[in-house]
Amino acid sequence: MSEEEGVMSHGQDHGARGAGIHAPYPKDPNEIGALWMKKTEKGGTWFSGIIENRRVVVFWNGPKKNPKAPDYRVLLSTGARHHD
């Protein structure tokens, strides 16, 4: 079972770390989730994880045309695999 699957299977009862993950530090009461870095087939980076017991994915928003634009976008996961 992957680290992410461990969180998913235990996240409802045990918070973001789950019972199957051994954190090297105590749980922070302000923690609302956890993300895992992933690589696309073309070498791009994205993240998947849990925020407040909801599956999310995080993608870079691309080169900024507006300095106020966000650097990353957080979306609810649909369960589909990401490919470039």
Beta strands, then each sheet from edge to edge (+ up, - down):
strand 1: 33-39
strand 2: 45-51
strand 3: 54-60
strand 4: 72-76
sheet 1: 1+ 2- 3+ 4-
end
